[in-house]
Amino acid sequence: MAEQATRRRRGGGRSGAAARRGAAVIEQMPFAPPINRDRPIEPLSEEGVAAIHDGAMRILEEIGIAFYNPEAIQILREAGCTVEGDTVRMGRDFVMEMVGKAPSQFTLTPRNPERRLTVGGNTMLFGNVSSPPNYWDMEIGRKVPGTREKCADLLKLTQYFNCIHFAGGYPVEPVDLHASVRHLDVLYDKLTLTDKVMHAYSLGKERVEDVMEMVRIAGGLTEEEFQATPRMYTNINSTSPLKHDFPMIDGCLRMVRRGQAVVVTPFTLAGAMAPVTMAGAVAQSLAEALCAIALFQYVRPGCPCAIGTFTSNVDMKSGAPAFGTPEYMRATQMTGQMARFYGLPMRSSGVCAANVPDGQAMWETSNSLWAAVQSGTHMVYHAAGWLEGGLIASPEKFIMDCEVLQQIQRYMQPEIWATGPDEVAVEAIGSVGNAGHFFGIQHTQDRYTTAFYQPFLSDWRNYEGWEAAGSVWTPERAHLLFKRIIESFEAPPMDAAIRDELGDFVARRKAEGGAPTDF
C-alpha cells in the first residue's frame, strides 16, 4: 500500500534472462531501443506548418471541444477558458503556454530498471499489439474471441522479443474474464510474465487506480518513489470529431497527479470522423490532442505527455478503415513535423487492414512502420501482431512484424555507413583486383559473422532448397517459432514476497467487486 516504507529488491535482468534461456529458439538482437539517425521527412513548408497550426487553433478558439467530464470543465473554466455547456473554447495563447510546459523528453522505468525507456529525443520504441477483441492463429484457422490464455501467450512474445520495448494494452482482449475483474487478472499476468514498461487503460477510476497500485507493488516502491519518476503510462483517444469522454480524461487526471505519463491520440479517419483532406484531418487531430494536453499541464505543469497520431483514411467504397496507405504515411509525417513544432514526443502505430498474415498485411504494416521512422516517431504502438484494422491479434503476424522491427533496428546502426579506412577498404579492393573475389580474403573473414543483418524468419535459400526443406511459407514458419517460444518460455524473476502481495491485492479487489459494470 501507499504507506509501505521500504523498497524490496528483485534479482534478474537481461543477463539473468539470457542465462536462463540457454539454447535460444532464435538468435535475436539485444534489447536496445534504436536511435533514429535519419533526418525526418517534412512534407510541410513553413507556410504549411503555420497553416495547420492556425487551423488547429481556430478549431479550439471558434468551434470548441466537448469535454464530457465535469471536473475538466470546472478546471478549464477556472483557467479562463470559455465554457458553454460541455463545449470548451480556449485561446491559442493559453494552449501554447500550457503545451510549452510539457517536457520534450521523459523516461519510463518499469520493475526491471534495465528496461528503462527514454521517450523523446531520437529514440524509437516499439510496443505490442493492443486491444483487439479477437484472435487468429494458423492452428485454429479462423477468427475467435480472445481469452486469458491467448492473451498470456502474446504477453510471452512481448517479453521474449527484444525488439518489443513496452507492453501496451491487452494484446488481445480476454473476453472470458468478466469486465469487472479483467484488468486485475491481465495486469497480474503482465507484471509476472514481463518486466517491461506497463500501460493502464483509462476506463474508470477503479481500473486506473488498481493498475497504478499494482505497478507500484511490482516495483517494490513506496508511494513517494512511485511518484518521483514515471513508471507507466496511459493512452487515450478522443471521440472524434471534437469530443473527450468522461473516463479517459478522468483516468489521465489521476495518472498525472501521481506523476505518470499520458499519451493523447485522436482517432481521426479522414472522410468519416475528420475532413476528407489530410491537412484538415491533421489539424483536427492536433486540436483534439492539444486541448487535453493543455488541461493536464494546467493541473500538473511539467507532467510527461506525448501527442499521438492515428490519422488515416476510410475506403470510400465501403466506409471501412484503411491503414498503411499513402495518405496514412503522409499524415504521420505531417503530424511528426507538427509535434516537433510543439516540442512534444510523438506516438504513431504499425497498422494494417489485412485479415490474415499475408502479403497485404506486411506491405501495409511496413508502410506504417517506415512512416514512423520517417516522421521521427518516439513510441510505435501496435508494432507487432495487428490485423483487421485492430480487430484481430495474431502470433504469426507478431513474429513476422518482429523481423521487420529488427531490420529497422539494424538499419539504424551507424556501423553500416561508417567511412573509416577499414570501411572504405581500398587495400581489400586492391588485394582482390580484377581477377578474384572477396569471400576468402582476411578483410571478409574478420567481419563475416557481423557484416550483414541475419534474419530469424526470412528464408534466403533458392527455390529448390526451399522446396527440399518442405516448401514452408512465411506464416507457417512463424507459427512453428511461436509454438517453440511458448514451450520454452520462462518468466522473468520476481521476488516471492512481491508476487504474493500482488496476488493478495488482486484477491482483495476481486472480493470488493473490482470495477463496476452494468452487466
C-alpha positions as CSV (number, residue, x, y, z in Angstrom):
1,M,0.0,0.0,0.0
2,A,1.0,3.7,-0.2
3,E,2.3,3.7,3.3
4,Q,4.8,1.0,2.6
5,A,8.2,2.3,3.7
6,T,10.8,0.1,2.2
7,R,11.8,-1.0,-1.3
8,R,12.2,-4.7,-1.9
9,R,14.7,-5.9,-4.3
10,R,14.3,-8.5,-7.0
11,G,17.0,-10.1,-9.0
12,G,17.4,-10.8,-12.6
13,G,17.5,-8.6,-15.6
14,R,18.8,-9.0,-19.1
15,S,21.8,-11.1,-18.2
16,G,19.7,-13.4,-16.0
17,A,17.1,-13.8,-18.7
18,A,19.8,-14.7,-21.3
19,A,21.4,-17.3,-19.0
20,R,18.0,-18.9,-18.3
21,R,17.2,-19.4,-21.9
22,G,20.3,-21.4,-22.7
23,A,19.9,-22.6,-26.3
24,A,17.7,-19.8,-27.7
25,V,14.9,-20.6,-30.1
26,I,16.2,-17.8,-32.3
27,E,19.3,-15.6,-32.3
28,Q,18.0,-12.1,-31.9
29,M,19.4,-8.6,-31.5
30,P,19.8,-7.3,-27.9
31,F,17.3,-5.2,-26.0
32,A,18.5,-1.8,-27.2
33,P,15.9,0.7,-28.4
34,P,17.1,2.0,-31.8
35,I,18.4,5.6,-32.2
36,N,16.8,7.2,-35.3
37,R,19.7,8.8,-37.0
38,D,17.9,9.9,-40.2
39,R,16.6,13.4,-40.8
40,P,12.8,13.3,-40.6
41,I,10.8,13.7,-43.8
42,E,8.9,17.0,-43.5
43,P,6.3,17.4,-46.3
44,L,5.2,20.8,-45.0
45,S,6.8,24.1,-45.8
46,E,7.0,26.8,-43.1
47,E,3.8,28.2,-44.5
48,G,2.2,24.8,-44.3
49,V,3.1,24.4,-40.7
50,A,1.7,27.8,-39.9
51,A,-1.5,27.0,-41.8
52,I,-2.1,23.7,-40.0
53,H,-1.3,25.3,-36.6
54,D,-3.6,28.1,-37.3
55,G,-6.3,25.7,-38.3
56,A,-5.9,23.7,-35.1
57,M,-6.0,26.9,-33.0
58,R,-9.1,28.2,-34.9
59,I,-10.9,24.9,-34.1
60,L,-10.1,25.4,-30.4
61,E,-11.0,29.1,-30.4
62,E,-14.0,29.2,-32.7
63,I,-15.6,25.8,-32.7
64,G,-14.5,24.3,-29.4
65,I,-14.1,20.8,-28.0
66,A,-16.8,19.0,-25.9
67,F,-15.5,17.7,-22.6
68,Y,-17.9,15.2,-21.0
69,N,-16.1,15.4,-17.7
70,P,-17.4,17.9,-15.1
71,E,-14.1,18.1,-13.3
72,A,-12.3,19.0,-16.5
73,I,-15.0,21.6,-17.3
74,Q,-14.5,23.2,-13.9
75,I,-10.7,23.2,-14.2
76,L,-10.8,24.8,-17.7
77,R,-13.4,27.4,-16.5
78,E,-11.1,28.3,-13.7
79,A,-8.2,28.6,-16.2
80,G,-10.1,31.2,-18.1
81,C,-11.5,29.2,-21.0
82,T,-14.9,29.9,-22.4
83,V,-17.4,27.2,-21.3
84,E,-20.9,26.7,-22.8
85,G,-22.5,23.5,-21.5
86,D,-20.0,20.8,-22.4
87,T,-18.2,22.8,-25.1
88,V,-14.9,24.5,-24.2
89,R,-13.2,27.1,-26.3
90,M,-9.6,28.1,-25.4
91,G,-7.4,30.8,-26.8
92,R,-4.2,29.9,-28.6
93,D,-2.1,31.9,-26.1
94,F,-3.4,29.7,-23.3
95,V,-2.9,26.5,-25.3
96,M,0.7,27.3,-26.3
97,E,1.6,28.4,-22.8
98,M,0.3,25.2,-21.3
99,V,1.8,22.9,-24.1
100,G,5.1,24.7,-23.6
101,K,5.3,23.3,-20.0
102,A,5.3,19.7,-21.3
103,P,8.8,18.1,-21.4
104,S,10.1,17.2,-24.8
105,Q,11.6,14.0,-23.4
106,F,10.9,11.8,-20.4
107,T,11.7,8.4,-19.1
108,L,9.6,5.3,-18.1
109,T,11.1,3.0,-15.5
110,P,9.4,-0.5,-15.1
111,R,10.0,-3.0,-12.4
112,N,13.2,-4.1,-14.1
113,P,15.3,-0.8,-14.3
114,E,17.4,-2.3,-17.1
115,R,14.3,-1.9,-19.2
116,R,14.1,1.8,-18.6
117,L,13.0,3.7,-21.7
118,T,13.5,7.3,-23.0
119,V,10.5,8.8,-24.7
120,G,11.7,11.6,-26.9
121,G,14.9,12.7,-28.5
122,N,16.0,10.3,-31.3
123,T,14.9,7.1,-29.5
124,M,12.3,4.8,-31.2
125,L,10.3,2.5,-29.0
126,F,8.2,-0.4,-30.3
127,G,5.2,-1.9,-28.4
128,N,3.0,-5.0,-28.9
129,V,-0.4,-5.1,-30.5
130,S,-3.1,-3.8,-28.1
131,S,-6.8,-4.2,-27.6
132,P,-8.1,-6.4,-30.4
133,P,-11.2,-8.4,-29.2
134,N,-10.3,-11.3,-31.5
135,Y,-7.5,-13.8,-32.1
136,W,-6.3,-15.8,-35.1
137,D,-3.6,-18.3,-35.5
138,M,-2.8,-20.9,-38.1
139,E,-3.7,-23.9,-35.9
140,I,-7.2,-22.5,-35.2
141,G,-7.6,-21.2,-38.7
142,R,-10.4,-18.7,-38.0
143,K,-11.2,-15.6,-36.0
144,V,-12.1,-16.4,-32.4
145,P,-12.7,-14.3,-29.3
146,G,-9.7,-13.6,-27.1
147,T,-9.1,-15.5,-23.9
148,R,-6.8,-15.1,-21.0
149,E,-4.6,-18.0,-22.2
150,K,-4.2,-16.4,-25.7
151,C,-3.5,-13.0,-24.0
152,A,-0.8,-14.6,-21.9
153,D,0.8,-16.2,-24.9
154,L,1.0,-12.9,-26.6
155,L,2.5,-11.4,-23.4
156,K,5.1,-14.1,-23.6
157,L,6.0,-13.0,-27.1
158,T,6.1,-9.4,-25.8
159,Q,8.6,-10.4,-23.2
160,Y,10.6,-12.7,-25.4
161,F,11.3,-10.4,-28.3
162,N,14.0,-7.8,-27.5
163,C,12.7,-5.5,-30.3
164,I,9.5,-5.0,-28.3
165,H,10.3,-2.4,-25.7
166,F,7.0,-1.8,-23.9
167,A,3.9,-3.8,-23.1
168,G,0.9,-1.8,-24.3
169,G,-2.7,-2.6,-23.6
170,Y,-4.1,-6.2,-23.6
171,P,-2.5,-7.8,-26.6
172,V,-5.9,-9.5,-27.1
173,E,-9.0,-8.8,-25.0
174,P,-9.6,-11.8,-22.8
175,V,-13.4,-11.8,-23.1
176,D,-13.6,-15.0,-20.9
177,L,-12.8,-12.7,-17.9
178,H,-15.6,-10.6,-16.6
179,A,-15.0,-6.9,-17.3
180,S,-15.2,-6.0,-13.6
181,V,-12.0,-8.0,-12.8
182,R,-10.4,-8.4,-16.2
183,H,-7.9,-5.6,-15.5
184,L,-6.8,-7.3,-12.3
185,D,-6.1,-10.7,-13.9
186,V,-4.4,-9.3,-17.0
187,L,-2.2,-6.9,-15.1
188,Y,-1.2,-9.7,-12.8
189,D,-0.2,-11.7,-15.9
190,K,1.6,-8.7,-17.5
191,L,3.6,-7.9,-14.3
192,T,4.6,-11.5,-13.8
193,L,5.2,-12.6,-17.4
194,T,7.0,-9.4,-18.4
195,D,9.3,-6.9,-16.8
196,K,8.8,-4.2,-19.4
197,V,7.0,-0.8,-19.2
198,M,3.3,-1.2,-18.4
199,H,0.1,0.5,-19.7
200,A,-3.1,1.3,-17.9
201,Y,-6.5,1.7,-19.6
202,S,-8.2,4.9,-18.6
203,L,-11.6,3.3,-18.3
204,G,-12.9,4.2,-14.9
205,K,-11.2,5.3,-11.7
206,E,-11.0,1.7,-10.3
207,R,-9.1,0.3,-13.3
208,V,-6.6,3.2,-13.3
209,E,-6.1,3.2,-9.6
210,D,-5.8,-0.6,-9.4
211,V,-3.2,-0.7,-12.1
212,M,-1.1,2.1,-10.6
213,E,-1.1,0.3,-7.3
214,M,-0.2,-3.0,-8.9
215,V,2.7,-1.4,-10.8
216,R,3.9,0.2,-7.5
217,I,3.7,-3.1,-5.7
218,A,5.6,-4.9,-8.5
219,G,8.4,-2.4,-8.3
220,G,8.7,-2.7,-4.6
221,L,8.2,1.0,-4.4
222,T,6.9,3.4,-1.8
223,E,4.3,5.9,-2.9
224,E,7.0,8.6,-2.9
225,E,9.2,6.5,-5.1
226,F,6.4,5.7,-7.5
227,Q,5.5,9.4,-7.9
228,A,9.1,10.5,-8.2
229,T,9.5,9.3,-11.8
230,P,7.1,7.9,-14.4
231,R,6.8,4.2,-14.0
232,M,4.0,3.6,-16.5
233,Y,1.7,5.4,-19.0
234,T,-1.8,5.5,-20.3
235,N,-3.0,6.2,-23.8
236,I,-6.4,7.9,-24.5
237,N,-8.3,8.5,-27.7
238,S,-10.6,11.5,-28.2
239,T,-14.0,10.6,-29.5
240,S,-13.7,12.2,-32.9
241,P,-14.9,14.6,-34.0
242,L,-14.2,17.1,-31.3
243,K,-15.1,15.2,-28.1
244,H,-13.3,13.9,-25.0
245,D,-15.3,11.4,-22.9
246,F,-15.5,11.2,-19.1
247,P,-13.5,8.1,-18.2
248,M,-10.5,8.7,-20.3
249,I,-10.0,12.3,-19.1
250,D,-10.7,11.1,-15.5
251,G,-8.0,8.4,-15.9
252,C,-5.5,10.8,-17.2
253,L,-6.1,13.3,-14.4
254,R,-5.5,10.5,-11.9
255,M,-2.3,9.5,-13.7
256,V,-0.7,12.9,-14.0
257,R,-1.5,13.7,-10.4
258,R,0.6,10.7,-9.4
259,G,3.4,11.6,-11.8
260,Q,2.7,9.1,-14.5
261,A,2.8,9.6,-18.3
262,V,-0.1,10.3,-20.7
263,V,-0.3,9.8,-24.5
264,V,-3.2,11.6,-26.2
265,T,-4.1,10.0,-29.6
266,P,-7.1,11.2,-31.5
267,F,-8.5,8.6,-33.9
268,T,-9.3,10.7,-37.0
269,L,-10.3,8.8,-40.1
270,A,-10.4,11.1,-43.0
271,G,-13.7,11.0,-44.7
272,A,-15.6,9.7,-41.7
273,M,-14.5,11.2,-38.4
274,A,-12.5,14.1,-39.9
275,P,-12.3,16.0,-43.2
276,V,-11.5,14.1,-46.3
277,T,-8.4,16.2,-46.8
278,M,-5.3,15.1,-44.9
279,A,-4.4,18.7,-43.8
280,G,-7.9,19.1,-42.3
281,A,-7.7,15.7,-40.6
282,V,-4.3,16.5,-39.1
283,A,-5.5,20.0,-38.0
284,Q,-8.5,18.4,-36.3
285,S,-6.3,15.7,-34.7
286,L,-3.9,18.3,-33.3
287,A,-6.8,20.4,-31.8
288,E,-8.3,17.3,-30.1
289,A,-4.9,16.3,-28.6
290,L,-3.5,19.8,-27.7
291,C,-6.6,20.8,-25.7
292,A,-6.3,17.7,-23.5
293,I,-2.5,18.2,-23.0
294,A,-3.2,21.8,-22.1
295,L,-5.6,20.6,-19.4
296,F,-3.1,18.2,-18.0
297,Q,-0.3,20.8,-18.0
298,Y,-2.6,23.2,-16.2
299,V,-3.3,20.6,-13.5
300,R,0.3,19.5,-13.1
301,P,2.9,21.6,-15.0
302,G,5.7,19.6,-16.5
303,C,3.8,16.2,-16.4
304,P,5.0,13.8,-19.0
305,C,2.8,13.9,-22.1
306,A,3.1,12.7,-25.7
307,I,0.9,13.5,-28.7
308,G,-0.3,10.6,-30.8
309,T,-1.5,10.3,-34.4
310,F,-4.0,7.8,-35.6
311,T,-4.9,9.7,-38.7
312,S,-5.7,7.6,-41.7
313,N,-8.5,7.3,-44.3
314,V,-11.5,5.2,-45.0
315,D,-12.3,3.2,-48.0
316,M,-14.8,5.5,-49.7
317,K,-16.5,2.5,-51.4
318,S,-17.3,0.7,-48.1
319,G,-16.5,3.1,-45.3
320,A,-14.0,0.6,-43.8
321,P,-10.8,1.9,-42.2
322,A,-7.7,1.7,-44.3
323,F,-4.1,1.7,-42.9
324,G,-0.6,1.8,-44.3
325,T,-1.9,3.9,-47.2
326,P,0.0,6.7,-48.9
327,E,-2.4,9.1,-47.1
328,Y,-1.7,7.5,-43.7
329,M,2.1,7.8,-44.3
330,R,1.9,11.5,-45.2
331,A,-0.4,12.2,-42.3
332,T,2.1,10.6,-39.9
333,Q,4.9,12.6,-41.4
334,M,2.9,15.8,-41.2
335,T,2.0,15.1,-37.5
336,G,5.6,14.4,-36.7
337,Q,6.6,17.8,-38.2
338,M,3.9,19.4,-36.1
339,A,4.9,17.5,-32.9
340,R,8.4,19.0,-33.3
341,F,6.8,22.4,-33.7
342,Y,5.1,22.0,-30.4
343,G,8.1,20.3,-28.7
344,L,6.2,17.1,-27.8
345,P,7.2,13.5,-28.1
346,M,5.1,11.6,-30.7
347,R,3.3,8.2,-30.9
348,S,2.2,6.5,-34.1
349,S,1.4,2.9,-35.0
350,G,2.3,-0.2,-37.0
351,V,-1.1,-1.0,-38.5
352,C,-2.8,-2.7,-41.5
353,A,-6.3,-3.6,-42.7
354,A,-5.4,-7.1,-43.7
355,N,-7.4,-10.0,-42.2
356,V,-4.6,-12.7,-42.1
357,P,-0.8,-12.5,-42.1
358,D,-0.4,-12.3,-45.8
359,G,1.4,-10.0,-48.3
360,Q,-1.1,-7.2,-47.8
361,A,-0.6,-7.4,-44.0
362,M,3.1,-7.0,-44.4
363,W,3.3,-4.2,-47.0
364,E,0.7,-2.1,-45.2
365,T,2.4,-2.7,-41.8
366,S,5.8,-1.9,-43.4
367,N,4.4,1.3,-44.8
368,S,3.2,2.2,-41.4
369,L,6.4,1.3,-39.6
370,W,8.6,3.2,-42.1
371,A,6.3,6.2,-41.8
372,A,7.0,6.1,-38.1
373,V,10.8,6.1,-38.9
374,Q,10.3,9.0,-41.4
375,S,8.2,11.1,-39.1
376,G,10.5,10.9,-36.1
377,T,8.0,8.9,-34.0
378,H,9.2,8.0,-30.5
379,M,6.5,5.4,-29.5
380,V,5.2,3.0,-32.1
381,Y,2.0,1.3,-30.9
382,H,0.8,-2.0,-32.3
383,A,4.2,-2.6,-33.9
384,A,3.8,-6.4,-33.8
385,G,0.7,-8.6,-34.2
386,W,-2.1,-6.3,-35.5
387,L,-4.6,-7.4,-38.1
388,E,-8.1,-6.4,-39.5
389,G,-7.8,-2.8,-38.5
390,G,-7.2,-3.7,-34.9
391,L,-9.9,-6.3,-34.5
392,I,-7.6,-9.3,-34.6
393,A,-4.3,-10.2,-32.9
394,S,-2.1,-12.9,-34.4
395,P,1.0,-14.6,-33.1
396,E,2.2,-15.3,-36.6
397,K,1.8,-11.7,-37.6
398,F,3.6,-10.7,-34.3
399,I,6.6,-12.7,-35.2
400,M,6.6,-11.6,-38.9
401,D,6.5,-8.0,-37.7
402,C,9.4,-8.5,-35.3
403,E,11.6,-9.5,-38.3
404,V,10.8,-6.1,-39.8
405,L,11.4,-4.3,-36.4
406,Q,14.8,-6.0,-36.1
407,Q,15.7,-4.8,-39.7
408,I,14.7,-1.3,-38.7
409,Q,16.9,-1.6,-35.6
410,R,19.8,-2.8,-37.8
411,Y,19.2,-0.1,-40.3
412,M,19.7,2.5,-37.6
413,Q,23.2,1.1,-36.5
414,P,25.8,3.6,-37.7
415,E,28.5,1.0,-38.5
416,I,26.5,0.3,-41.7
417,W,27.5,3.7,-43.1
418,A,30.9,4.1,-41.3
419,T,33.6,5.6,-43.6
420,G,36.9,4.9,-41.9
421,P,39.8,3.3,-43.7
422,D,38.7,-0.2,-42.9
423,E,35.2,0.5,-44.2
424,V,36.3,2.2,-47.4
425,A,38.5,-0.8,-47.8
426,V,40.8,0.3,-50.6
427,E,43.5,-2.2,-49.5
428,A,41.0,-5.0,-49.6
429,I,39.9,-4.0,-53.1
430,G,43.5,-3.8,-54.2
431,S,44.2,-7.3,-52.8
432,V,41.5,-8.8,-55.0
433,G,42.0,-6.6,-58.0
434,N,40.0,-7.5,-61.1
435,A,40.7,-11.3,-61.1
436,G,39.4,-12.7,-57.8
437,H,36.6,-12.5,-55.3
438,F,36.2,-11.2,-51.7
439,F,34.9,-14.4,-50.0
440,G,38.2,-15.7,-48.8
441,I,40.2,-12.6,-48.0
442,Q,41.1,-11.6,-44.4
443,H,39.0,-8.4,-44.5
444,T,35.9,-10.5,-45.2
445,Q,36.8,-13.3,-42.8
446,D,37.3,-10.8,-39.9
447,R,33.7,-9.5,-40.5
448,Y,31.6,-12.2,-42.0
449,T,29.6,-13.0,-38.9
450,T,28.6,-9.4,-38.2
451,A,28.7,-7.7,-41.6
452,F,25.1,-8.1,-42.5
453,Y,21.7,-8.5,-40.9
454,Q,20.9,-12.1,-40.2
455,P,17.2,-12.9,-40.3
456,F,15.5,-15.3,-37.9
457,L,12.4,-15.8,-40.1
458,S,13.2,-14.9,-43.7
459,D,14.3,-17.9,-45.9
460,W,17.1,-16.9,-48.2
461,R,17.5,-20.3,-49.9
462,N,16.8,-20.7,-53.6
463,Y,13.5,-22.3,-54.7
464,E,15.0,-25.8,-54.9
465,G,16.4,-25.5,-51.4
466,W,13.2,-24.1,-50.0
467,E,11.2,-26.9,-51.8
468,A,13.5,-29.6,-50.4
469,A,13.0,-28.2,-46.9
470,G,9.3,-28.7,-47.1
471,S,8.1,-25.6,-49.0
472,V,7.2,-23.8,-45.8
473,W,5.6,-20.4,-46.3
474,T,6.5,-17.5,-44.0
475,P,3.4,-17.6,-41.8
476,E,3.9,-21.3,-41.3
477,R,7.5,-20.7,-40.2
478,A,6.3,-18.0,-37.8
479,H,3.7,-20.4,-36.4
480,L,6.3,-23.0,-35.7
481,L,8.5,-20.4,-34.0
482,F,5.5,-19.3,-31.9
483,K,5.0,-22.8,-30.6
484,R,8.7,-23.2,-29.7
485,I,8.9,-19.9,-28.0
486,I,5.8,-20.6,-25.8
487,E,7.0,-24.1,-25.0
488,S,10.4,-22.8,-23.8
489,F,9.3,-19.6,-22.2
490,E,10.5,-18.7,-18.7
491,A,9.0,-15.7,-16.9
492,P,11.4,-13.0,-15.7
493,P,12.3,-13.3,-12.0
494,M,10.1,-11.7,-9.3
495,D,10.6,-11.6,-5.6
496,A,8.3,-14.2,-4.0
497,A,7.0,-11.7,-1.4
498,I,6.2,-9.2,-4.1
499,R,4.4,-11.8,-6.1
500,D,2.4,-12.8,-3.0
501,E,1.5,-9.1,-2.4
502,L,0.3,-8.7,-6.0
503,G,-1.8,-11.9,-5.6
504,D,-3.3,-10.7,-2.4
505,F,-4.1,-7.3,-3.9
506,V,-5.9,-9.0,-6.8
507,A,-7.8,-11.3,-4.5
508,R,-8.9,-8.4,-2.2
509,R,-10.0,-6.2,-5.1
510,K,-12.0,-9.1,-6.6
511,A,-13.7,-9.7,-3.3
512,E,-14.6,-6.0,-3.3
513,G,-16.2,-6.3,-6.8
514,G,-13.4,-4.9,-8.9
515,A,-14.6,-2.2,-11.3
516,P,-18.4,-1.5,-11.6
517,T,-20.1,-2.6,-14.7
518,D,-23.7,-2.5,-15.9
519,F,-23.9,-6.3,-16.5
